[in-house]
Amino acid sequence: MKKFIFPFLILLSFLSNAQVKTISETEFYSKFVDESGYFINSKAIVIEFYTDDCDTCQKMFPVFEKVAKKYSHLYDFYKVNIDHVKDMLKDFKIEGIPKFVFVPADKKGNGLSFYYFTGLITEEELITLFDDE
């Protein structure tokens, strides 16, 4: 029994250090939107909107993970399944997927401003989304 504990702990450690976190709509609004409806975040975030049955989204997951691993010290990375959200679709004007949204840090509640790419893009294109901040 003991020989299975160590690999399990390694796997658990790997999963807890995931660079890209899945976030629900409720979690997103409670974490990043204040009571006045203004977006407030102390660290810039990058969000990938996707669905499980989107082939292009599946192709982009490894690219998004790679970029997240490289830039996680500067930005927080999230993914949102659009099958489980409603308000975020309107707020982020999601009309096609995968959609990558960069939201700069905003500690003062100046409002929601963001930059985005939609579709199959390269790692370099994804990085330009937030590299000029």
Order of alpha helices (4+ residues) and beta strands (2+ residues): alpha-beta-alpha-beta-alpha-beta-alpha-beta-beta-alpha
